[in-house]
Amino acid sequence: MSLLLTLSRPISSRSAIYFIRFILLLTCIIPISLRVNLDTAKFVYKYYIENDHELYGAKVRNSDINEELGRVDILLTDKTGTLTQNDMSLAALFHMTLKYTINPKKEYCTTVNVLQTFQFSSTRKRMGVIVKDPVSQKIIYIVKGADTVISSFSNEPNYWLQESLETLSRQGLRNLVYAYKELSPYYYETMKQEFDDAIMQMSNRGTRIDEIVDKYLDCDLKLIGATAVDDKLQLEVPQTIECLIQAGIKVWMLTGDKLETALSIATSSSLKRRIDIFFEFTQATCQDLEFFVYRIYQLSRHRSKNCVICVDSFVIDLINRLYHLAKTQDYYRKILSNFIMVCYSKRAVIFTRCSPYQKKELVEIIKFLLPKMRICAIGDGGNDVPMLQAAHCGIGIEGKEGRQAALISDVSVHTFKQLKPLLLYHGRLAQFSLLSEDASAA
């Protein structure tokens, strides 16, 4: 453009000066016009996504993320409410060694007076309620939660419980363990007085409440039994996962469920095919760092990509400790880098018993060790928010756990199957179009 403007004037000794002058004038105008074109293109792609009939209900909250959708290398997905429908149906009850099947058409009810409720939290992994029987006048504390948590509060032998839970988990059912404790009126009033005083505190209120609950309630519990609930997959989840993997996107599942439940869902969702094998990194195989390193070596010797890696919470904690050491020491960074690279070379990875903090840490670890990889995370609940915020691109699903994940995400969708047109069509289209614009500008 500067050359054309210079040639439009009569050639003279000052032509070189005019040429430089036009360059200086146009350097402020051209980049601004290119930026306007770029923003306009992103707005158009946002419109295309929100008006695609296959992406009904989709909402783009960050238009700068359009081209990132086409550069995804690793997809980190939650399980409950993301791969599954989060529509729980009671399948069975276990008490001691007895199993009771449930008739979904029959209603089961009883009447009690609820005195106090202790809400569920991802940190405590349990919720409880204090009730009073209007007939016997007994005050009973009933708690439900993860088997590892509830079992630790009871001194009773629980071999029957562990055996029942393993059987249910292999069927892909989610489990909750129940326990109770009978409270005397004096014991309850003492606990309630301290609890009410803790609520009135202006600082460290949550910590003090947890201390009181642990002191008076979550101790010396008697096991009642366990429930098994069925949570079906969403529509077209296996087809979507297989399509994403064939497109070169690695799919890693992060769940708070037991290892056996996660393995069953991985099989039904097509993360694991018949030709694939499970390779476990668990407390049984990785008791310490030395065993962990040897396990990585064993996996690296397995040349086939037909392998699904399973990691439990014990190894996740070990990985997190290595991550903090790897920031300053190359030896630990090399170990962790070898693990992540071996995982990336296999078909899929499953992380079980993950807390919200651990999900976020795993995203940061991958970004730290694989800086050129683009990480996309998808989830539906408030416990997935840290993971979505840590990833390069966060996709929220508006599910039954509320809209927290959808509201903080870059893009929100209604179902998991909508990832296929979102990533493989709209993402790639935006990426290629913007690359073409950059090439033209250059």
C-alpha positions in Angstrom: 0.0 0.0 0.0 2.9 2.4 0.8 4.5 1.7 -2.5 1.3 2.3 -4.5 0.8 5.6 -2.7 4.3 6.6 -3.4 4.1 5.7 -7.1 0.9 7.7 -7.4 3.0 10.9 -6.9 5.5 12.2 -9.4 8.9 10.5 -8.9 11.4 12.9 -7.3 14.3 13.0 -4.9 11.8 13.0 -2.1 10.0 9.8 -3.1 12.0 7.7 -0.6 10.9 10.1 2.1 7.3 9.8 1.0 7.6 6.0 1.0 8.8 6.0 4.6 6.2 8.5 5.6 3.4 6.4 4.2 4.7 3.3 6.0 4.7 5.2 9.3 1.2 6.5 8.7 -0.2 3.1 7.7 1.4 1.0 10.5 -1.3 2.4 12.9 -4.2 1.9 10.5 -3.6 -1.6 9.0 -3.2 -3.5 12.3 -6.3 -1.9 13.7 -8.3 -3.0 10.6 -6.9 -6.5 10.8 -8.0 -6.7 14.5 -11.5 -5.5 13.6 -11.7 -8.2 10.9 -10.5 -10.8 13.4 -13.0 -9.9 16.0 -15.8 -9.8 13.4 -14.8 -13.3 12.3 -14.9 -14.6 15.9 -18.3 -13.1 16.4 -19.5 -14.8 13.2 -18.2 -18.1 14.4 -19.9 -17.6 17.7 -23.2 -17.0 15.8 -22.6 -20.2 13.7 -22.1 -22.3 16.9 -25.1 -20.9 18.8 -27.4 -21.4 15.7 -26.3 -24.9 14.7 -29.3 -27.3 15.0 -26.9 -30.0 16.3 -25.8 -27.7 19.1 -29.2 -26.8 20.4 -28.9 -24.7 23.6 -25.1 -24.1 23.1 -23.8 -20.8 24.4 -20.4 -19.3 23.6 -19.3 -17.1 26.5 -15.8 -16.5 25.3 -15.5 -15.8 21.6 -11.7 -15.7 21.8 -11.8 -19.5 22.4 -13.3 -20.4 19.0 -10.0 -21.4 17.3 -8.9 -23.2 20.5 -11.7 -25.6 20.0 -9.9 -26.9 16.9 -6.6 -27.3 18.6 -7.5 -29.6 21.4 -5.0 -32.4 22.1 -6.3 -33.8 25.4 -10.0 -33.9 26.5 -10.4 -34.3 30.3 -13.9 -35.4 31.1 -15.9 -35.9 34.3 -18.1 -39.0 34.5 -21.3 -38.4 36.4 -23.6 -36.0 34.6 -21.1 -35.7 31.7 -20.8 -39.2 30.3 -23.8 -40.4 32.3 -27.3 -38.9 32.6 -27.0 -38.3 36.4 -30.5 -39.9 36.7 -30.1 -42.2 39.6 -32.4 -45.2 40.1 -32.0 -47.4 43.2 -31.0 -50.9 42.0 -30.3 -52.8 45.2 -29.8 -52.7 49.0 -27.2 -54.6 51.0 -27.4 -55.3 54.7 -24.8 -57.6 56.2 -24.7 -60.6 53.8 -28.3 -60.1 52.5 -29.2 -58.4 49.2 -32.6 -56.8 48.6 -33.8 -56.0 45.1 -36.0 -52.9 44.7 -39.3 -52.5 43.1 -39.3 -49.1 41.5 -43.1 -48.9 41.4 -43.5 -49.4 45.1 -43.1 -46.5 47.5 -41.1 -46.9 50.7 -41.7 -44.4 53.4 -41.6 -43.8 57.2 -42.1 -40.7 59.4 -39.4 -39.2 61.6 -38.7 -35.7 62.9 -35.5 -34.2 61.4 -33.6 -32.3 64.1 -30.4 -31.4 62.2 -28.9 -31.8 58.7 -25.2 -31.8 57.7 -24.9 -31.1 54.0 -22.6 -33.0 51.7 -19.3 -31.5 50.7 -16.6 -32.8 48.3 -14.0 -32.5 51.1 -15.9 -34.5 53.7 -17.4 -36.9 51.1 -20.5 -37.6 53.2 -23.7 -36.1 54.6 -25.7 -36.8 57.7 -28.9 -36.1 59.5 -30.1 -36.3 63.1 -33.6 -37.7 63.4 -36.0 -38.4 66.3 -38.4 -41.3 66.2 -41.8 -39.9 67.3 -42.8 -43.4 68.8 -39.7 -44.5 70.7 -38.3 -41.0 71.2 -34.9 -42.2 70.2 -32.4 -39.7 68.7 -30.3 -41.3 65.9 -27.6 -39.9 63.7 -27.6 -41.4 60.2 -24.8 -40.8 57.7 -24.1 -41.8 54.2 -21.0 -41.4 52.0 -18.1 -43.0 50.3 -17.2 -46.5 51.5 -13.6 -45.5 52.4 -14.8 -42.6 54.6 -17.7 -44.3 56.4 -15.8 -47.5 57.0 -13.0 -45.6 58.7 -15.5 -44.3 61.4 -16.6 -47.8 62.4 -14.7 -50.4 64.4 -16.9 -53.2 63.2 -15.6 -55.8 60.8 -16.7 -55.0 57.3 -15.5 -57.8 55.1 -19.0 -58.5 54.0 -19.4 -54.8 53.0 -16.2 -54.7 50.9 -17.1 -57.9 49.1 -20.6 -56.5 48.3 -19.2 -53.2 47.1 -16.8 -54.8 44.7 -19.5 -57.0 43.2 -21.7 -53.9 42.7 -18.9 -51.8 41.2 -18.1 -54.4 38.6 -21.6 -54.0 37.4 -21.1 -50.3 36.9 -23.3 -49.3 39.8 -22.5 -46.4 42.1 -22.3 -47.2 45.8 -23.2 -45.4 49.1 -22.5 -46.8 52.5 -24.8 -46.0 55.4 -24.1 -46.0 59.2 -25.8 -44.8 62.3 -25.2 -43.8 65.9 -27.7 -43.6 68.7 -27.5 -40.4 70.8 -28.7 -39.9 74.3 -30.7 -36.7 75.0 -27.9 -35.3 77.1 -25.2 -36.2 74.5 -27.3 -34.5 71.8 -27.9 -31.3 73.8 -24.2 -31.1 74.5 -23.3 -31.4 70.9 -26.0 -29.0 69.8 -24.8 -26.3 72.3 -21.2 -26.5 70.9 -22.5 -26.6 67.3 -24.7 -23.5 67.8 -21.7 -21.6 69.4 -19.6 -22.6 66.4 -22.1 -21.2 64.0 -22.0 -17.8 65.7 -18.2 -17.6 65.3 -17.0 -15.0 62.8 -13.8 -16.8 61.8 -12.8 -20.4 61.2 -16.5 -21.3 61.4 -16.3 -24.2 59.0 -13.3 -25.7 60.6 -14.8 -25.6 64.0 -18.1 -27.2 62.8 -16.1 -30.0 61.2 -14.3 -30.6 64.5 -17.5 -30.8 66.5 -19.1 -33.3 64.0 -15.9 -35.4 64.1 -15.8 -35.3 67.8 -19.5 -36.2 68.6 -21.0 -37.8 65.6 -18.5 -39.3 63.1 -17.0 -41.8 65.5 -17.9 -45.3 66.8 -20.5 -45.7 64.0 -22.4 -48.9 63.4 -22.7 -50.0 59.8 -26.2 -50.4 58.3 -25.4 -51.4 54.8 -25.0 -50.0 51.3 -27.1 -49.0 48.3 -26.4 -49.4 44.7 -27.7 -46.9 42.1 -27.7 -47.2 38.4 -26.7 -44.2 36.2 -27.1 -44.8 32.5 -24.9 -43.4 29.8 -26.0 -40.4 27.8 -27.0 -40.9 24.2 -24.2 -41.5 21.6 -21.4 -41.3 24.2 -19.5 -44.4 22.8 -19.8 -43.1 19.2 -18.7 -39.6 20.3 -15.7 -40.8 22.2 -14.6 -43.1 19.4 -14.9 -40.3 16.9 -12.8 -37.9 19.0 -10.1 -40.6 19.5 -10.0 -41.3 15.7 -9.6 -37.5 15.2 -6.4 -37.6 17.3 -7.9 -36.2 20.6 -6.9 -38.1 23.7 -9.8 -38.7 26.1 -8.9 -39.0 29.8 -11.7 -39.6 32.4 -11.5 -38.1 35.9 -14.1 -39.4 38.3 -14.7 -39.6 42.1 -16.0 -43.1 41.8 -14.3 -46.4 42.8 -11.9 -48.0 40.4 -14.2 -50.9 39.6 -17.1 -48.6 38.8 -14.9 -46.4 36.5 -13.6 -49.5 34.7 -17.1 -50.7 34.0 -18.1 -47.2 32.7 -15.0 -47.1 30.6 -15.9 -50.4 28.9 -19.5 -49.4 28.2 -18.5 -45.9 26.9 -16.0 -47.3 24.4 -13.0 -45.8 26.2 -11.9 -49.4 26.4 -12.5 -51.8 23.5 -12.3 -55.5 23.5 -8.7 -55.5 22.2 -7.5 -53.1 24.9 -6.1 -54.1 28.2 -6.2 -52.3 31.6 -2.9 -51.2 33.1 -3.2 -50.2 36.8 -1.3 -47.6 38.8 -2.7 -48.3 42.2 -1.6 -48.5 45.8 -1.2 -52.2 45.4 1.3 -51.8 42.5 2.9 -48.4 43.5 3.6 -48.5 47.2 6.3 -45.9 46.9 8.4 -43.9 44.4 10.6 -46.8 43.5 7.7 -49.0 42.6 6.1 -46.1 40.7 9.2 -45.7 38.5 9.4 -49.4 37.9 5.7 -49.5 36.9 6.4 -46.7 34.4 9.2 -48.7 33.0 6.9 -51.8 32.6 4.3 -49.7 30.8 6.9 -48.1 28.5 8.0 -51.7 27.4 4.4 -52.3 26.3 4.7 -51.0 22.8 1.0 -51.5 21.8 -1.3 -48.4 22.0 -4.2 -50.7 22.9 -3.9 -50.0 26.5 -6.1 -48.0 29.0 -4.3 -46.8 32.1 -6.1 -46.7 35.4 -4.8 -44.5 38.3 -6.2 -44.4 41.8 -6.2 -41.6 44.4 -3.1 -42.9 46.2 -1.0 -42.6 43.0 -2.7 -39.2 42.2 -1.4 -37.9 45.5 2.0 -39.3 44.7 1.9 -37.5 41.3 1.0 -34.2 43.0 3.9 -34.5 45.4 6.2 -35.2 42.5 4.8 -32.2 40.6 5.8 -29.8 43.4 9.3 -31.3 43.6 9.6 -31.2 39.8 9.4 -27.5 39.8 12.8 -27.2 41.3 14.5 -30.6 40.8 15.1 -32.1 37.3 15.2 -35.7 38.6 11.5 -35.7 39.7 10.5 -33.7 36.6 12.0 -36.4 34.4 10.1 -39.1 36.3 6.8 -37.3 36.0 7.4 -36.3 32.4 8.0 -40.0 31.5 4.7 -40.9 33.1 2.7 -38.3 31.3 4.3 -39.1 28.0 3.7 -42.8 28.4 0.0 -42.0 29.3 -0.3 -39.8 26.2 1.0 -42.6 23.9 -1.8 -45.0 25.0 -5.5 -45.0 24.1 -7.0 -43.5 27.3 -6.4 -42.8 31.0 -8.8 -43.1 33.9 -8.2 -41.2 37.2 -10.4 -42.5 40.0 -11.4 -41.1 43.4 -10.5 -37.6 42.3 -11.3 -34.6 44.4 -12.0 -31.2 42.8 -8.5 -30.1 43.9 -6.9 -33.1 42.4 -8.7 -32.5 39.1 -7.3 -29.0 38.9 -3.8 -30.2 39.9 -3.8 -32.8 37.1 -4.7 -30.1 34.5 -1.8 -28.0 35.8 0.6 -30.9 35.7 -0.2 -31.7 32.1 0.2 -28.0 31.1 3.5 -27.9 33.0 5.0 -31.0 31.3 3.3 -30.7 27.9 3.2 -26.9 27.3 2.5 -27.2 23.6 -0.6 -29.4 24.2 -4.0 -27.8 24.3 -6.1 -29.0 27.2 -9.9 -29.1 27.1 -12.0 -30.0 30.1 -15.7 -30.8 30.3 -17.9 -31.2 33.4 -21.4 -30.5 34.7 -21.1 -29.8 38.4 -19.7 -27.3 40.9 -16.9 -29.7 41.7 -15.7 -29.5 38.1 -15.3 -25.7 38.2 -11.6 -25.7 39.2 -10.8 -28.1 36.4 -12.6 -26.0 33.8 -10.9 -22.8 34.9 -7.5 -24.4 34.8 -7.8 -25.8 31.3 -7.1 -23.9 28.1 -10.8 -24.4 27.1 -13.5 -25.2 29.6 -16.8 -26.7 28.4 -19.7 -26.8 30.8 -22.9 -29.0 30.6 -26.1 -27.6 32.0 -27.1 -30.7 34.1 -29.0 -31.7 37.2 -26.2 -30.4 39.5 -26.9 -26.8 38.6 -25.4 -24.3 36.2 -22.2 -23.5 38.0 -20.0 -25.3 35.4 -22.0 -23.9 32.5 -21.8 -20.3 33.7 -18.0 -20.2 34.3 -17.2 -22.2 31.1 -16.0 -20.8 27.8 -18.7 -22.8 26.0 -21.7 -24.5 27.5 -23.6 -27.4 25.8 -26.5 -29.7 26.8 -25.1 -33.1 26.1 -21.7 -34.8 25.6 -22.5 -35.9 22.0 -22.5 -32.2 21.0 -18.7 -32.2 21.4 -18.4 -33.9 18.0 -19.7 -31.0 15.9 -18.3 -28.4 18.3 -14.7 -29.6 18.2 -14.4 -31.4 14.9 -16.4 -29.0 12.7 -16.8 -25.6 14.2 -13.4 -25.7 16.0 -11.5 -26.8 13.0 -13.4 -24.4 10.7 -12.5 -21.4 13.0 -8.9 -22.5 13.3 -8.3 -23.0 9.6 -10.1 -19.7 8.7 -8.1 -17.7 11.2 -4.8 -19.3 10.0 -5.8 -18.3 6.4 -6.4 -14.7 7.5 -3.0 -14.6 9.3 -1.3 -16.0 6.2 -3.0 -13.4 4.0 -2.0 -10.6 6.3 1.6 -11.8 6.4 
